[in-house]
Amino acid sequence: MRDRVEGIDADVLLDWYRETARDLPWRRAEVTAWQILMSEIMLQQTPVVRVEPIWREWVARWPVPSAMAASTQAEVLRAWGKLGYPRRALRLHECARVLAEEYGDEVPADVDVLLGLPGIGAYTARAVACFAYGQRVPVVDTNVRRVVARAVHGKAEAGNPAARDLAETEALLPQRIDRAATFSAALMELGAVICTARTPGCDRCPLPRCAWVSAGKPVTEIVRRTQKYEGTDRQARGRLLDVLRAATGPVERIRLDIAWTRDPGQRDRALDSLLVDGLIEQTPDGLFALAGEGQ
């Protein structure tokens, strides 16, 4: 009996995935739940090509949570490099500590338990349960939402995330647990490599039916805002962090001032936000250092 729900032919999608899926290292059978968790945290808002080399280094350096927990916050921040959004690194470090101390160095399989861990949100909890433990749970990211919007609802874009996203995606999952987990990966892969946001490759799509294509590919009414990076507070924060990552200890304020000269007010905001976020700290004598290095 074939699995077909609301325009998504699971058999076709699964066959396509088995034949064409990218050989990403965190998809291999020997990868642990902890290593999958690391990949999921890294992949948030960051392309695969940037994540893969860093992830490989982390797997070799911190193969289990207790190994990371034994490292300092500064060591983890340095290893994070330029992946962006470095608060993710601090949350993962705290999560590693909890896993080492309270869960016997193992990542839990239960979604509700995962949600109670530091830095683990709804998507990450379900992604770990699905991809690490093969559970039949909906895993909804931007790519999945876009595929469902087009193939099922005939819309070019998914719009803002909504509570119904999980229920709609769960309804698409095959009933067999082993097929459901692979289907989730396949749905995500389809959105990442073919059903992309700007230039969907409809001529290469394996799905025999897509409501959006059938409707003549109506143009979205959603106005997409391009996020710039050059000259932003994010870039200023990154420059200041670069100075501290390259340093062997606390540095004087002048070193940070030189790193961002285009707008002193913006530099001050960036510095304050890094302190508030706990990514850096100030020593009693007024120097600045990565978190954990200012003692």
SVG drawing of the C-alpha trace seen along z (x, -y; Angstrom):
<svg xmlns="http://www.w3.org/2000/svg" viewBox="-5 -57 53 59">
<polyline fill="none" stroke="black" stroke-width="0.4" points="0.0,0.0 1.4,-3.4 1.6,-6.4 0.0,-9.4 -1.2,-12.3 -2.4,-15.7 -0.3,-15.8 3.0,-14.4 3.7,-10.9 6.0,-9.4 7.1,-6.5 8.3,-8.7 10.0,-11.1 11.7,-8.3 13.0,-6.7 14.4,-10.1 16.0,-10.7 17.7,-7.3 19.1,-7.9 20.2,-11.5 20.6,-12.6 23.7,-14.6 26.3,-12.6 26.4,-14.8 28.6,-13.4 26.0,-13.8 23.6,-11.5 25.9,-8.4 24.9,-5.4 27.8,-5.7 27.1,-9.2 25.8,-9.6 22.9,-11.6 25.3,-14.1 27.0,-14.6 23.7,-15.1 22.7,-17.6 25.9,-19.5 25.1,-19.6 21.6,-20.8 22.7,-23.7 25.4,-24.6 23.1,-24.4 20.6,-27.0 20.9,-29.9 24.2,-28.7 24.9,-27.0 26.1,-23.3 29.4,-24.3 30.4,-26.4 29.3,-24.0 30.8,-20.7 34.5,-21.5 33.8,-23.0 31.5,-20.1 34.2,-17.5 36.7,-19.4 34.2,-19.4 33.4,-15.7 37.1,-14.9 37.7,-17.3 34.5,-16.7 33.1,-13.3 30.9,-13.2 29.2,-15.9 31.6,-15.5 34.5,-16.4 33.0,-19.7 31.8,-20.3 35.5,-20.0 36.5,-22.8 36.0,-26.5 33.5,-28.8 36.4,-30.6 37.7,-27.4 34.3,-26.6 33.8,-30.2 37.2,-30.1 36.4,-26.7 33.1,-28.2 35.1,-30.5 33.0,-32.5 29.8,-30.3 27.8,-33.3 25.3,-33.8 27.9,-32.7 25.4,-32.5 24.6,-29.1 28.1,-28.0 27.5,-29.0 24.2,-27.3 25.6,-24.1 28.4,-24.3 25.8,-24.6 23.8,-21.8 26.9,-19.6 27.4,-20.2 23.8,-19.2 24.1,-16.1 27.3,-15.1 26.1,-15.7 22.5,-14.7 22.1,-12.3 25.1,-10.1 26.7,-11.7 23.8,-10.6 21.4,-12.8 17.7,-11.9 15.4,-10.6 12.2,-12.1 11.1,-15.4 9.7,-16.8 13.0,-16.0 15.0,-17.5 13.0,-20.7 14.1,-21.1 17.8,-21.2 19.6,-24.6 19.4,-26.1 17.1,-23.3 14.0,-24.6 11.1,-23.0 12.8,-22.3 16.1,-21.0 14.3,-18.7 12.2,-17.1 15.2,-16.9 17.3,-15.0 14.4,-12.6 13.8,-12.0 17.3,-11.9 19.2,-10.4 16.5,-8.0 14.3,-7.4 11.1,-8.6 7.9,-9.5 7.8,-13.2 7.3,-16.2 10.5,-18.2 9.6,-21.6 12.2,-24.0 12.0,-26.8 12.6,-24.3 9.9,-21.9 7.4,-24.7 8.1,-25.9 7.6,-22.5 4.3,-22.0 3.1,-25.4 3.8,-24.8 3.0,-21.1 0.0,-21.0 -1.5,-24.5 -0.4,-25.9 1.3,-28.9 4.7,-30.2 5.7,-31.0 4.8,-29.6 4.3,-32.9 5.0,-33.2 5.5,-30.1 2.2,-29.0 1.1,-26.4 -0.6,-24.4 2.8,-23.7 3.6,-20.8 0.1,-19.2 0.2,-19.6 3.6,-18.1 2.8,-15.2 -0.2,-14.4 2.1,-13.9 4.3,-11.4 4.0,-7.7 2.6,-5.5 5.6,-3.2 8.1,-4.7 11.2,-3.7 9.7,-5.3 8.6,-8.4 12.1,-9.4 13.5,-9.0 10.6,-10.9 11.3,-13.9 14.9,-14.0 13.7,-13.7 11.2,-16.5 13.9,-18.8 16.3,-17.8 13.8,-18.6 13.4,-22.1 17.1,-22.6 18.3,-21.5 15.3,-21.7 12.2,-23.5 14.4,-26.5 13.1,-29.9 14.3,-32.0 15.0,-29.6 13.0,-26.3 14.1,-23.5 10.6,-22.4 11.9,-20.5 13.9,-18.3 11.3,-17.8 10.4,-14.2 6.9,-14.9 4.2,-13.8 1.9,-16.6 2.4,-20.0 -0.5,-22.3 1.6,-25.4 2.7,-24.2 -0.9,-23.1 -2.1,-26.6 0.4,-28.2 3.0,-29.1 1.1,-32.2 3.5,-34.9 3.8,-35.4 2.3,-38.4 4.9,-38.3 7.6,-41.0 10.9,-39.4 13.4,-41.6 17.0,-41.1 19.1,-40.9 22.3,-42.8 25.4,-42.2 27.9,-44.8 27.9,-47.7 25.4,-46.1 25.7,-45.6 26.2,-41.9 29.3,-42.7 30.6,-45.0 30.1,-42.3 31.9,-39.8 34.9,-42.2 35.2,-42.6 34.9,-38.9 37.6,-38.3 40.0,-40.4 39.3,-38.4 39.4,-35.0 42.9,-35.8 44.2,-37.1 45.8,-34.8 44.3,-36.7 42.4,-39.9 43.0,-42.9 42.8,-46.7 39.8,-48.6 42.0,-50.3 42.3,-47.0 38.6,-46.8 38.2,-50.4 40.7,-49.9 38.7,-46.9 35.6,-49.0 36.2,-52.6 33.4,-53.5 30.9,-54.3 32.0,-54.6 28.4,-54.6 27.7,-51.3 30.9,-49.9 29.8,-50.8 26.4,-49.1 28.1,-46.0 30.4,-45.8 27.6,-46.3 25.5,-43.6 28.4,-41.1 28.7,-41.7 25.0,-41.3 24.9,-38.1 27.7,-36.7 30.0,-36.2 32.7,-38.4 33.5,-39.8 35.4,-42.7 38.1,-42.2 38.3,-44.2 41.1,-46.3 39.1,-47.2 40.4,-44.7 38.1,-42.6 38.2,-38.9 36.1,-36.0 33.7,-34.4 35.6,-32.6 38.9,-34.2 38.5,-37.4 39.1,-35.8"/>
</svg>
